[in-house]
Amino acid sequence: MSLEAILSRIEADANKEAAIIRGEAEREKEKGKEKLTGEMKESRKKDLDRIKTKVLDMQKRKEYHVQRESVRQLMNARRTLMDEAIRKAVENLSSESDKKYLEMTASLLDNCDIEGEVEVLISSTDESRITAKFLEKHSTASRKFFLSESRHKETGGIILSAGRISQNGTFTMIAELIHEKLVMELSQFIPLEMD
């Protein structure tokens, strides 16, 4: 075999071997690309899932805070409405006819548990209705009511006092004492949740 034939054969074998190596390298390269593409797709999917989860969590938190704020505002509005209803009720009691107003006042006097001389403070708007004569009529052997020269500034009702003891029977105080009960009763007409 001549030198040229040997060289030609080596070159042909080298080209054949190089082609095999190039083919394997191409296959490895494609496998690597596929693997990397798969990993990137998986990573991207995980990243998107993480982002989606974070967005959903943030959205839920915002919805929760918006809902809580809405409930708080609704409760405040409901309380304001109820406070106004109670204030109006006190006003309405004070503007009752003389007969009904004196019946309510008589009930307060009759339920007084202070003994002896009891001073009765009235509001300046009640001077024509609650008189010394009216108080005398409701006095008993153990309790004598007399009209005070002082006046309270509340809307209707009376304040009873004897020495250091006093009982506040103003309509405002009575409403305050039963305020929570009234709020609970009135709240059924203004529900927190809408059907």
Buried (B, 14 or more C-beta within 10 A) or exposed (E): EEEEEEEEEEEEEEEEEEEEEEEEEEEEEEEEEEEEEEEEEEEEEEEEEEEEEEEEEEEEEEEEEEEEEEEEEBEEEBBEBBBEBBEEEBEEBBEBEEEEBBEBBBEBBEEBEBEEEBBBBBBEEBEEBBBEEBBEEBBEEEBBBEBBEEBBEBBBBBBBBBEEEBBBBBBBBBBBEEEEEBBEEBBEEBEEEEE
